[in-house]
């Protein structure tokens, strides 16, 4: 049992803040990339958006081929990761890690700036991958009220060659 306690002592709390002034395009935020030679085990993952209205948020893991060019913007704009207009799906690539598949899913609705649980089970993210969270709602953009997304996570970083306990 000591091994379990030692392992969980390694949990790190991380926060990634996306641009907070989206008016014309839908808001999104992206995490850092998992460092080379490492694996992130997410034990908790959530996000909230700043607009005080109900919006659906979905969480995707983005593979290294597209993650390298995916960054948090410093101004209202579009990301090439989104194939739809105004930062709308479909995505260029990605794996859904949250509940989802619908833009009307109540479990993924962040109402009045509340956070949304982005994790069904622990997620293992290999090196080079990133987490992307975005507004996936039928509503239009948030103009004239700015919107932004913040990602919060609890994760354990392990080496690629490290033995991961099976109790997760």
Buried (B, 14 or more C-beta within 10 A) or exposed (E): EEEEEEBBEEBEEBEBEBBBBBEEBBBBBBBEBBEEEBBBBBBBBBBBBBBEBBBBBBBBBBBBEBBEEBBBBEEBEBBEBBEEEEBBBEBBBBEEBBBBEEBEBEEBBBEEBEBBBBBEEEBBBEBBBBBBBBBBBEEEBBEEEBBBBBBBBBBBBBEEEEEEEEEE
